[in-house]
Amino acid sequence: MTSYFYLVPGVTALMAWAMFGETLGPVAIGGMALAVLGVALTTRRT
């Protein structure tokens, strides 16, 4: 459950992009993708 906390900054950035028109650079998008991948690997069932 605590691994989902790593998604908070990315979700916040996406909300700022959607609501306020802020720009997301390639590094920010890559960081969000890396965080999502890490959470997906951590929470998957084997």
Buried (B, 14 or more C-beta within 10 A) or exposed (E): EEEEEBBEEBEEBBEEBEEEEEEBEEEBBEBBEEBEEEBEEEEEEE
